[in-house]
Structures are given as structure tokens and as C-alpha cells.
Amino acid sequence: MDVELLDRTTAAEYASWFRALADPSRVQLVELLARHGAPMSVGQIVAAMGLAQSTVSQHLMILAEVQFVLVEPVGNARYYRINTDCVSGFPSAADVVMGKPAPATGGKCS
């Protein structure tokens, strides 16, 4: 039985997504930004999540690395918003890993 493997580049990208969401606080952060629907400052996120500013900043950095979160500088402040195009591809990635066919539209973060 010949089974075609997921290409290595896509597998590496999906693995980075799974790692980024491997922490409950990061999952909550993604959900908060998605539900809020507008960019939020670190201060607003800290207030909503009840975590230390340094912890929130670290989580945001990890989520930004995989492009689940986008950063918008406004003056001296930085605002964070969900990257819906990228996050919407995550369920498809999970499906592909479980052996379902890849969707016709890539669902990749670029």
C-alpha cells in the first residue's frame, strides 16, 4: 500500500501551529482576540486574562511567530489582533494530520 506523505514543509508548518497552541493560556488568548474582534493592547489583554504583562508578552510573541496574531504599531503602543486567515486553517491542519484529504484552498499562514 503506497501512502503519500504530507510534504515536509507543510508538516513543519502544522507542527509549529500545534506547538503554539500547546499552552492553555495561548488557546485562551487566541479565543479572546477572536471573540473581541478588534485589536487589543497588551494592557487590555493583561486585564482580561489576569496574567503578568511579561507572560502575556511571551505568549503573544509565540503566537505572532506562527502568524496566528498580527501586531499593529500605533505610536509607541502595539496592538494585537487575530489573523483570521491563518487561524481558520488550523482545523484543516488537524484534519490532514488525522488522514483526511487536504482542502483545495491551502489554509496556510503567509
MMTF fields as JSON, N, C-alpha, C and O atoms, coordinates in Angstrom:
{
  "mmtfVersion": "1.0.0",
  "mmtfProducer": "UNKNOWN",
  "numBonds": 439,
  "numAtoms": 440,
  "numGroups": 110,
  "numChains": 1,
  "numModels": 1,
  "chainsPerModel": [1],
  "groupsPerChain": [110],
  "chainIdList": ["A"],
  "bondAtomList": [4, 2, 8, 6, 12, 10, 16, 14, 20, 18, 24, 22, 28, 26, 32, 30, 36, 34, 40, 38, 44, 42, 48, 46, 52, 50, 56, 54, 60, 58, 64, 62, 68, 66, 72, 70, 76, 74, 80, 78, 84, 82, 88, 86, 92, 90, 96, 94, 100, 98, 104, 102, 108, 106, 112, 110, 116, 114, 120, 118, 124, 122, 128, 126, 132, 130, 136, 134, 140, 138, 144, 142, 148, 146, 152, 150, 156, 154, 160, 158, 164, 162, 168, 166, 172, 170, 176, 174, 180, 178, 184, 182, 188, 186, 192, 190, 196, 194, 200, 198, 204, 202, 208, 206, 212, 210, 216, 214, 220, 218, 224, 222, 228, 226, 232, 230, 236, 234, 240, 238, 244, 242, 248, 246, 252, 250, 256, 254, 260, 258, 264, 262, 268, 266, 272, 270, 276, 274, 280, 278, 284, 282, 288, 286, 292, 290, 296, 294, 300, 298, 304, 302, 308, 306, 312, 310, 316, 314, 320, 318, 324, 322, 328, 326, 332, 330, 336, 334, 340, 338, 344, 342, 348, 346, 352, 350, 356, 354, 360, 358, 364, 362, 368, 366, 372, 370, 376, 374, 380, 378, 384, 382, 388, 386, 392, 390, 396, 394, 400, 398, 404, 402, 408, 406, 412, 410, 416, 414, 420, 418, 424, 422, 428, 426, 432, 430, 436, 434],
  "bondOrderList": [1, 1, 1, 1, 1, 1, 1, 1, 1, 1, 1, 1, 1, 1, 1, 1, 1, 1, 1, 1, 1, 1, 1, 1, 1, 1, 1, 1, 1, 1, 1, 1, 1, 1, 1, 1, 1, 1, 1, 1, 1, 1, 1, 1, 1, 1, 1, 1, 1, 1, 1, 1, 1, 1, 1, 1, 1, 1, 1, 1, 1, 1, 1, 1, 1, 1, 1, 1, 1, 1, 1, 1, 1, 1, 1, 1, 1, 1, 1, 1, 1, 1, 1, 1, 1, 1, 1, 1, 1, 1, 1, 1, 1, 1, 1, 1, 1, 1, 1, 1, 1, 1, 1, 1, 1, 1, 1, 1, 1],
  "groupList": [{"groupName": "MET", "atomNameList": ["N", "CA", "C", "O"], "elementList": ["N", "C", "C", "O"], "formalChargeList": [0, 0, 0, 0], "bondAtomList": [1, 0, 2, 1, 3, 2], "bondOrderList": [1, 1, 2], "singleLetterCode": "M", "chemCompType": "L-PEPTIDE LINKING"}, {"groupName": "ASP", "atomNameList": ["N", "CA", "C", "O"], "elementList": ["N", "C", "C", "O"], "formalChargeList": [0, 0, 0, 0], "bondAtomList": [1, 0, 2, 1, 3, 2], "bondOrderList": [1, 1, 2], "singleLetterCode": "D", "chemCompType": "L-PEPTIDE LINKING"}, {"groupName": "VAL", "atomNameList": ["N", "CA", "C", "O"], "elementList": ["N", "C", "C", "O"], "formalChargeList": [0, 0, 0, 0], "bondAtomList": [1, 0, 2, 1, 3, 2], "bondOrderList": [1, 1, 2], "singleLetterCode": "V", "chemCompType": "L-PEPTIDE LINKING"}, {"groupName": "GLU", "atomNameList": ["N", "CA", "C", "O"], "elementList": ["N", "C", "C", "O"], "formalChargeList": [0, 0, 0, 0], "bondAtomList": [1, 0, 2, 1, 3, 2], "bondOrderList": [1, 1, 2], "singleLetterCode": "E", "chemCompType": "L-PEPTIDE LINKING"}, {"groupName": "LEU", "atomNameList": ["N", "CA", "C", "O"], "elementList": ["N", "C", "C", "O"], "formalChargeList": [0, 0, 0, 0], "bondAtomList": [1, 0, 2, 1, 3, 2], "bondOrderList": [1, 1, 2], "singleLetterCode": "L", "chemCompType": "L-PEPTIDE LINKING"}, {"groupName": "ARG", "atomNameList": ["N", "CA", "C", "O"], "elementList": ["N", "C", "C", "O"], "formalChargeList": [0, 0, 0, 0], "bondAtomList": [1, 0, 2, 1, 3, 2], "bondOrderList": [1, 1, 2], "singleLetterCode": "R", "chemCompType": "L-PEPTIDE LINKING"}, {"groupName": "THR", "atomNameList": ["N", "CA", "C", "O"], "elementList": ["N", "C", "C", "O"], "formalChargeList": [0, 0, 0, 0], "bondAtomList": [1, 0, 2, 1, 3, 2], "bondOrderList": [1, 1, 2], "singleLetterCode": "T", "chemCompType": "L-PEPTIDE LINKING"}, {"groupName": "ALA", "atomNameList": ["N", "CA", "C", "O"], "elementList": ["N", "C", "C", "O"], "formalChargeList": [0, 0, 0, 0], "bondAtomList": [1, 0, 2, 1, 3, 2], "bondOrderList": [1, 1, 2], "singleLetterCode": "A", "chemCompType": "L-PEPTIDE LINKING"}, {"groupName": "TYR", "atomNameList": ["N", "CA", "C", "O"], "elementList": ["N", "C", "C", "O"], "formalChargeList": [0, 0, 0, 0], "bondAtomList": [1, 0, 2, 1, 3, 2], "bondOrderList": [1, 1, 2], "singleLetterCode": "Y", "chemCompType": "L-PEPTIDE LINKING"}, {"groupName": "SER", "atomNameList": ["N", "CA", "C", "O"], "elementList": ["N", "C", "C", "O"], "formalChargeList": [0, 0, 0, 0], "bondAtomList": [1, 0, 2, 1, 3, 2], "bondOrderList": [1, 1, 2], "singleLetterCode": "S", "chemCompType": "L-PEPTIDE LINKING"}, {"groupName": "TRP", "atomNameList": ["N", "CA", "C", "O"], "elementList": ["N", "C", "C", "O"], "formalChargeList": [0, 0, 0, 0], "bondAtomList": [1, 0, 2, 1, 3, 2], "bondOrderList": [1, 1, 2], "singleLetterCode": "W", "chemCompType": "L-PEPTIDE LINKING"}, {"groupName": "PHE", "atomNameList": ["N", "CA", "C", "O"], "elementList": ["N", "C", "C", "O"], "formalChargeList": [0, 0, 0, 0], "bondAtomList": [1, 0, 2, 1, 3, 2], "bondOrderList": [1, 1, 2], "singleLetterCode": "F", "chemCompType": "L-PEPTIDE LINKING"}, {"groupName": "PRO", "atomNameList": ["N", "CA", "C", "O"], "elementList": ["N", "C", "C", "O"], "formalChargeList": [0, 0, 0, 0], "bondAtomList": [1, 0, 2, 1, 3, 2], "bondOrderList": [1, 1, 2], "singleLetterCode": "P", "chemCompType": "L-PEPTIDE LINKING"}, {"groupName": "GLN", "atomNameList": ["N", "CA", "C", "O"], "elementList": ["N", "C", "C", "O"], "formalChargeList": [0, 0, 0, 0], "bondAtomList": [1, 0, 2, 1, 3, 2], "bondOrderList": [1, 1, 2], "singleLetterCode": "Q", "chemCompType": "L-PEPTIDE LINKING"}, {"groupName": "HIS", "atomNameList": ["N", "CA", "C", "O"], "elementList": ["N", "C", "C", "O"], "formalChargeList": [0, 0, 0, 0], "bondAtomList": [1, 0, 2, 1, 3, 2], "bondOrderList": [1, 1, 2], "singleLetterCode": "H", "chemCompType": "L-PEPTIDE LINKING"}, {"groupName": "GLY", "atomNameList": ["N", "CA", "C", "O"], "elementList": ["N", "C", "C", "O"], "formalChargeList": [0, 0, 0, 0], "bondAtomList": [1, 0, 2, 1, 3, 2], "bondOrderList": [1, 1, 2], "singleLetterCode": "G", "chemCompType": "PEPTIDE LINKING"}, {"groupName": "ILE", "atomNameList": ["N", "CA", "C", "O"], "elementList": ["N", "C", "C", "O"], "formalChargeList": [0, 0, 0, 0], "bondAtomList": [1, 0, 2, 1, 3, 2], "bondOrderList": [1, 1, 2], "singleLetterCode": "I", "chemCompType": "L-PEPTIDE LINKING"}, {"groupName": "ASN", "atomNameList": ["N", "CA", "C", "O"], "elementList": ["N", "C", "C", "O"], "formalChargeList": [0, 0, 0, 0], "bondAtomList": [1, 0, 2, 1, 3, 2], "bondOrderList": [1, 1, 2], "singleLetterCode": "N", "chemCompType": "L-PEPTIDE LINKING"}, {"groupName": "CYS", "atomNameList": ["N", "CA", "C", "O"], "elementList": ["N", "C", "C", "O"], "formalChargeList": [0, 0, 0, 0], "bondAtomList": [1, 0, 2, 1, 3, 2], "bondOrderList": [1, 1, 2], "singleLetterCode": "C", "chemCompType": "L-PEPTIDE LINKING"}, {"groupName": "LYS", "atomNameList": ["N", "CA", "C", "O"], "elementList": ["N", "C", "C", "O"], "formalChargeList": [0, 0, 0, 0], "bondAtomList": [1, 0, 2, 1, 3, 2], "bondOrderList": [1, 1, 2], "singleLetterCode": "K", "chemCompType": "L-PEPTIDE LINKING"}],
  "groupTypeList": [0, 1, 2, 3, 4, 4, 1, 5, 6, 6, 7, 7, 3, 8, 7, 9, 10, 11, 5, 7, 4, 7, 1, 12, 9, 5, 2, 13, 4, 2, 3, 4, 4, 7, 5, 14, 15, 7, 12, 0, 9, 2, 15, 13, 16, 2, 7, 7, 0, 15, 4, 7, 13, 9, 6, 2, 9, 13, 14, 4, 0, 16, 4, 7, 3, 2, 13, 11, 2, 4, 2, 3, 12, 2, 15, 17, 7, 5, 8, 8, 5, 16, 17, 6, 1, 18, 2, 9, 15, 11, 12, 9, 7, 7, 1, 2, 2, 0, 15, 19, 12, 7, 12, 7, 6, 15, 15, 19, 18, 9],
  "groupIdList": [1, 2, 3, 4, 5, 6, 7, 8, 9, 10, 11, 12, 13, 14, 15, 16, 17, 18, 19, 20, 21, 22, 23, 24, 25, 26, 27, 28, 29, 30, 31, 32, 33, 34, 35, 36, 37, 38, 39, 40, 41, 42, 43, 44, 45, 46, 47, 48, 49, 50, 51, 52, 53, 54, 55, 56, 57, 58, 59, 60, 61, 62, 63, 64, 65, 66, 67, 68, 69, 70, 71, 72, 73, 74, 75, 76, 77, 78, 79, 80, 81, 82, 83, 84, 85, 86, 87, 88, 89, 90, 91, 92, 93, 94, 95, 96, 97, 98, 99, 100, 101, 102, 103, 104, 105, 106, 107, 108, 109, 110],
  "secStructList": [7, 7, 7, 7, 7, 7, 7, 2, 2, 2, 2, 2, 2, 2, 2, 2, 2, 2, 2, 2, 6, 1, 1, 2, 2, 2, 2, 2, 2, 2, 2, 2, 2, 2, 2, 2, 7, 1, 7, 3, 3, 2, 2, 2, 2, 2, 2, 2, 2, 6, 7, 7, 2, 2, 2, 2, 2, 2, 2, 2, 2, 2, 2, 2, 2, 6, 6, 1, 3, 3, 3, 3, 3, 3, 6, 6, 3, 3, 3, 3, 3, 3, 7, 2, 2, 2, 2, 6, 6, 2, 2, 2, 2, 2, 2, 2, 2, 6, 6, 7, 7, 7, 7, 1, 1, 7, 7, 7, 7, 7],
  "xCoordList": [0.849, 0.0, 0.892, 1.663, 0.776, 1.523, 0.702, -0.434, 1.289, 0.641, 1.542, 2.729, 0.975, 1.746, 1.819, 0.8, 3.048, 3.248, 2.951, 3.1, 2.538, 2.404, 3.789, 4.762, 3.894, 5.229, 5.835, 5.127, 7.152, 7.886, 7.657, 7.542, 7.591, 7.394, 6.04, 5.943, 5.005, 3.67, 3.62, 3.029, 4.229, 4.259, 4.947, 4.49, 6.043, 6.761, 5.901, 5.89, 5.182, 4.314, 3.201, 2.931, 2.555, 1.493, 2.03, 1.365, 3.206, 3.802, 4.006, 3.787, 4.426, 4.624, 3.289, 3.235, 2.212, 0.892, 0.471, -0.023, 0.671, 0.307, 1.123, 0.587, 2.42, 3.264, 2.767, 2.716, 2.398, 1.943, 0.671, 0.454, -0.159, -1.414, -1.325, -2.345, -0.115, 0.073, -0.018, 0.156, -0.282, -0.405, -1.831, -2.324, -2.497, -3.884, -4.036, -5.042, -3.063, -3.157, -3.117, -3.792, -2.336, -2.29, -3.606, -4.07, -4.193, -5.506, -6.522, -7.324, -6.489, -7.394, -7.135, -8.073, -5.867, -5.507, -6.031, -6.577, -5.869, -6.392, -7.912, -8.472, -8.564, -10.03, -10.455, -11.436, -9.733, -10.045, -9.962, -10.88, -8.863, -8.694, -9.731, -10.246, -10.036, -11.034, -12.416, -13.146, -12.765, -14.076, -14.173, -15.224, -13.071, -13.065, -13.282, -13.979, -12.685, -12.936, -12.256, -12.465, -11.451, -10.735, -9.36, -9.175, -8.399, -7.062, -7.119, -7.916, -6.256, -6.18, -4.74, -3.803, -4.571, -3.24, -2.852, -3.699, -1.562, -1.101, -1.8, -2.181, -1.967, -2.653, -4.067, -4.503, -4.789, -6.154, -6.154, -7.009, -5.188, -5.107, -4.752, -5.327, -3.796, -3.411, -4.621, -4.868, -5.372, -6.556, -7.59, -8.209, -7.777, -8.78, -8.355, -9.19, -7.052, -6.577, -6.088, -6.033, -5.732, -5.243, -3.854, -3.52, -3.047, -1.674, -0.717, -1.105, 0.527, 1.544, 1.821, 1.696, 2.195, 2.474, 3.57, 3.473, 4.598, 5.699, 5.227, 5.691, 4.318, 3.771, 2.93, 3.054, 2.077, 1.248, 2.134, 1.888, 3.159, 4.065, 4.755, 4.909, 5.167, 5.812, 4.839, 5.205, 3.622, 2.612, 2.319, 2.202, 2.203, 1.948, 3.087, 2.852, 4.312, 5.464, 5.389, 5.64, 5.048, 4.94, 3.82, 3.987, 2.691, 1.558, 1.842, 1.368, 2.604, 2.971, 3.961, 3.931, 4.833, 5.812, 5.13, 5.639, 3.996, 3.264, 2.151, 1.358, 2.104, 1.172, -0.292, -1.192, -0.533, -1.903, -2.348, -3.538, -1.376, -1.626, -0.808, 0.356, -1.42, -0.729, -0.53, -1.378, 0.594, 0.953, 0.78, 1.242, 0.104, -0.098, 0.473, -0.111, 1.604, 2.14, 1.278, 0.932, 0.94, 0.186, 0.92, 0.787, 1.694, 2.53, 3.542, 4.264, 3.595, 4.503, 3.892, 4.58, 2.611, 1.906, 1.897, 2.119, 1.635, 1.457, 0.111, -0.213, -0.652, -1.953, -1.908, -1.261, -2.607, -2.593, -3.991, -4.985, -4.04, -5.337, -5.157, -4.056, -6.25, -6.233, -6.042, -6.573, -5.302, -5.136, -6.128, -5.792, -7.335, -8.393, -8.041, -8.399, -7.342, -6.963, -6.092, -6.25, -5.179, -4.251, -4.939, -4.86, -5.599, -6.232, -7.307, -7.527, -7.98, -9.031, -8.468, -9.21, -7.166, -6.548, -6.213, -5.92, -6.252, -5.855, -6.741, -6.208, -8.068, -8.883, -8.563, -8.562, -8.292, -7.919, -6.605, -6.444, -5.659, -4.378, -4.607, -4.008, -5.47, -5.775, -6.416, -6.101, -7.313, -7.944, -6.904, -6.919, -6.006, -4.976, -4.105, -3.788, -3.719, -2.886, -3.616, -2.983, -4.936, -5.726, -6.105, -6.925, -5.501, -5.677, -6.767, -7.026, -7.407, -8.43, -7.739, -6.626, -8.378, -7.745, -7.505, -8.274, -6.425, -6.117, -7.174, -7.618, -7.579, -8.558, -7.955, -6.737, -8.802, -8.339, -7.646, -6.651, -8.187, -7.54, -6.524, -6.831, -5.329, -4.197, -4.422, -4.076, -4.992, -5.159, -3.854, -3.748, -2.846, -1.534, -1.39, -2.069, -0.5, -0.158, 1.004, 2.069, 0.798, 1.877, 1.958, 2.809],
  "yCoordList": [-1.18, 0.0, 1.241, 1.464, 2.043, 3.294, 4.415, 4.668, 5.072, 6.209, 7.416, 7.385, 8.464, 9.681, 10.479, 10.806, 10.785, 11.57, 13.039, 13.555, 13.681, 15.129, 15.705, 15.246, 16.699, 17.231, 17.833, 18.333, 17.77, 18.15, 19.611, 19.917, 20.507, 21.929, 22.162, 22.886, 21.552, 21.687, 21.036, 21.59, 19.877, 19.196, 20.061, 20.137, 20.713, 21.586, 22.786, 23.194, 23.348, 24.48, 24.051, 24.738, 22.932, 22.442, 22.147, 22.452, 21.568, 21.272, 22.559, 22.582, 23.631, 24.909, 25.439, 26.047, 25.211, 25.647, 24.882, 25.469, 23.561, 22.745, 23.145, 23.21, 23.414, 23.862, 25.188, 25.385, 26.102, 27.423, 27.334, 28.156, 26.354, 26.206, 25.153, 24.736, 24.73, 23.676, 24.191, 23.415, 25.454, 26.04, 26.569, 27.289, 26.227, 26.674, 28.193, 28.698, 28.92, 30.385, 30.932, 31.916, 30.307, 30.765, 30.452, 31.241, 29.317, 28.998, 30.048, 30.528, 30.401, 31.422, 32.776, 33.516, 33.092, 34.357, 34.444, 35.472, 33.374, 33.338, 33.506, 34.272, 32.805, 32.891, 34.302, 34.823, 34.924, 36.289, 37.26, 38.049, 37.199, 38.118, 37.851, 38.789, 36.59, 36.254, 36.761, 37.325, 36.562, 36.991, 38.511, 39.085, 39.167, 40.629, 41.3, 42.31, 40.736, 41.218, 42.516, 43.015, 43.075, 44.322, 44.227, 43.473, 44.988, 44.956, 45.34, 46.183, 44.703, 44.959, 45.274, 44.731, 46.149, 46.44, 45.347, 44.588, 45.279, 44.312, 44.564, 43.622, 45.833, 46.169, 45.636, 45.121, 45.753, 45.223, 43.702, 43.124, 43.064, 41.602, 41.152, 40.195, 41.852, 41.532, 41.638, 40.752, 42.718, 42.918, 41.817, 41.346, 41.41, 40.387, 39.003, 38.207, 38.711, 37.36, 37.186, 36.062, 38.275, 38.174, 37.557, 36.949, 37.714, 37.205, 38.383, 39.52, 38.115, 39.152, 39.649, 38.903, 40.913, 41.516, 40.752, 40.545, 40.335, 39.611, 38.264, 37.826, 37.613, 36.332, 36.524, 35.766, 37.537, 37.828, 38.166, 37.693, 38.978, 39.352, 38.128, 38.029, 37.206, 35.978, 35.141, 34.636, 35.0, 34.247, 34.924, 34.247, 36.246, 36.975, 36.785, 36.661, 36.763, 36.57, 35.204, 35.099, 34.174, 32.82, 32.755, 32.163, 33.356, 33.351, 34.193, 33.872, 35.258, 36.096, 35.367, 35.547, 34.55, 33.803, 32.887, 32.704, 32.316, 31.438, 32.198, 31.608, 33.483, 34.4, 34.188, 34.594, 33.557, 33.475, 34.85, 35.162, 35.666, 37.004, 37.985, 37.728, 39.101, 40.151, 41.359, 41.662, 42.041, 43.189, 44.464, 44.558, 45.442, 46.734, 47.829, 48.147, 48.415, 49.527, 50.782, 51.151, 51.423, 52.678, 53.625, 53.527, 54.541, 55.41, 54.55, 53.764, 54.7, 53.9, 52.576, 51.722, 52.412, 51.197, 50.16, 50.465, 48.944, 47.845, 47.194, 46.867, 47.019, 46.377, 45.031, 44.874, 44.072, 42.7, 42.325, 42.643, 41.638, 41.166, 39.761, 39.356, 39.041, 37.681, 37.723, 38.606, 36.791, 36.645, 35.561, 34.377, 35.971, 35.005, 34.103, 32.925, 34.64, 33.812, 32.646, 31.524, 32.918, 31.887, 30.911, 29.696, 31.44, 30.592, 29.706, 28.586, 30.203, 29.395, 28.147, 27.197, 28.132, 26.951, 25.867, 24.737, 26.188, 25.209, 23.961, 22.853, 24.091, 22.86, 21.963, 20.738, 22.57, 21.775, 21.048, 19.9, 21.718, 21.083, 19.867, 18.814, 20.004, 18.878, 17.743, 16.576, 18.074, 17.052, 16.324, 15.096, 17.077, 16.474, 15.518, 14.42, 15.939, 15.094, 13.8, 12.766, 13.856, 12.668, 11.858, 10.944, 12.198, 11.389, 11.822, 11.144, 12.931, 13.426, 14.186, 14.679, 14.287, 14.983, 16.466, 17.104, 16.996, 18.419, 19.229, 18.83, 20.361, 21.2, 21.783, 21.917, 22.126, 22.711, 24.048, 24.369, 24.821, 26.086, 25.802, 25.135, 26.303, 25.984, 26.122, 25.21, 27.231, 27.442, 27.69, 27.457, 28.165, 28.398, 29.83, 30.732, 30.023, 31.37, 31.862, 31.245, 32.964, 33.54, 35.011, 35.666],
  "zCoordList": [0.0, 0.0, 0.0, 0.933, -1.057, -1.142, -0.533, -0.935, 0.429, 1.066, 0.848, 1.174, 0.3, 0.071, 1.363, 1.97, 1.77, 2.977, 2.739, 1.632, 3.779, 3.772, 3.523, 4.121, 2.652, 2.366, 3.633, 4.507, 3.706, 4.92, 5.309, 6.496, 4.342, 4.639, 5.298, 6.289, 4.749, 5.334, 6.704, 7.631, 6.843, 8.147, 9.196, 10.337, 8.816, 9.757, 10.152, 11.313, 9.179, 9.489, 10.436, 11.421, 10.153, 11.027, 12.428, 13.418, 12.521, 13.829, 14.624, 15.835, 13.947, 14.648, 15.167, 16.236, 14.411, 14.873, 16.119, 17.083, 16.094, 17.256, 18.485, 19.591, 18.295, 19.415, 19.966, 21.18, 19.061, 19.505, 20.343, 21.234, 20.065, 20.812, 21.916, 22.464, 22.237, 23.239, 24.668, 25.608, 24.853, 26.19, 26.359, 25.491, 27.455, 27.652, 27.619, 27.12, 28.136, 28.121, 26.699, 26.395, 25.83, 24.446, 23.728, 22.905, 24.036, 23.461, 23.923, 23.122, 25.207, 25.726, 25.062, 24.762, 24.836, 24.227, 22.798, 22.397, 22.032, 20.665, 20.702, 19.918, 21.594, 21.703, 22.104, 21.573, 23.033, 23.466, 22.294, 22.068, 21.553, 20.421, 19.334, 18.727, 19.087, 18.074, 18.493, 17.678, 19.744, 20.241, 20.318, 20.032, 20.706, 20.842, 19.49, 19.396, 18.451, 17.096, 16.719, 15.614, 17.598, 17.313, 17.968, 18.923, 17.458, 18.081, 19.552, 19.963, 20.335, 21.774, 22.153, 21.568, 23.13, 23.66, 24.649, 25.12, 24.955, 25.953, 27.284, 27.978, 27.637, 28.889, 28.936, 29.965, 27.837, 27.782, 27.908, 28.579, 27.259, 27.317, 28.73, 29.246, 29.354, 30.74, 31.655, 32.473, 31.518, 32.368, 32.148, 33.102, 30.906, 30.601, 31.071, 31.502, 30.99, 31.292, 32.717, 33.216, 33.381, 34.749, 34.859, 35.875, 33.817, 33.82, 33.886, 33.615, 34.243, 34.27, 32.851, 31.88, 32.755, 31.457, 30.725, 29.515, 31.43, 30.78, 30.233, 29.18, 30.934, 30.482, 29.227, 28.266, 29.241, 28.069, 26.876, 25.766, 27.097, 26.003, 25.412, 24.195, 26.259, 25.783, 24.946, 23.885, 25.417, 24.669, 23.32, 22.299, 23.32, 22.085, 21.085, 19.883, 21.583, 20.704, 20.01, 18.81, 20.763, 20.201, 19.17, 18.104, 19.483, 18.554, 17.31, 16.22, 17.471, 16.323, 15.411, 14.194, 15.992, 15.188, 14.174, 13.068, 14.535, 13.609, 12.886, 12.152, 13.1, 12.456, 12.842, 12.106, 13.988, 14.493, 14.994, 15.005, 15.406, 15.916, 15.083, 14.774, 14.723, 13.98, 14.893, 15.732, 14.721, 15.554, 14.732, 13.595, 15.335, 14.691, 15.575, 16.61, 15.189, 15.98, 15.802, 14.68, 16.907, 16.894, 17.838, 19.058, 17.262, 18.094, 18.836, 18.223, 20.153, 20.979, 21.418, 21.976, 21.167, 21.602, 20.482, 19.31, 20.887, 19.933, 20.222, 21.364, 19.17, 19.3, 18.591, 17.556, 19.168, 18.661, 18.213, 18.866, 17.079, 16.584, 16.026, 15.652, 15.98, 15.467, 13.953, 13.279, 13.437, 11.985, 11.563, 11.541, 11.233, 10.948, 9.77, 9.768, 8.764, 7.621, 8.058, 7.577, 8.966, 9.428, 10.395, 10.215, 11.396, 12.408, 11.796, 12.257, 10.754, 10.135, 9.461, 9.213, 9.16, 8.567, 9.565, 9.174, 10.852, 11.868, 11.884, 11.948, 11.827, 11.807, 10.61, 10.733, 9.46, 8.288, 8.522, 8.108, 9.19, 9.504, 10.389, 10.166, 11.392, 12.267, 11.485, 11.715, 10.562, 9.725, 8.876, 8.792, 8.251, 7.393, 8.206, 7.749, 9.411, 10.268, 10.619, 10.836, 10.676, 11.003, 9.765, 9.846, 8.606, 7.413, 6.464, 5.469, 6.749, 5.826, 4.699, 4.883, 3.544, 2.419, 2.715, 3.434, 2.145, 2.297, 1.555, 0.479, 2.12, 1.427, 0.16, 0.051, -0.792, -2.054, -1.819, -2.469, -0.88, -0.536, 0.555, 1.543, 0.375, 1.232, 2.719, 3.469, 3.182, 4.612, 5.321, 6.525, 4.588, 5.178, 5.639, 5.148, 6.585, 7.052, 6.207, 6.181, 5.525, 4.715, 4.906, 4.303]
}
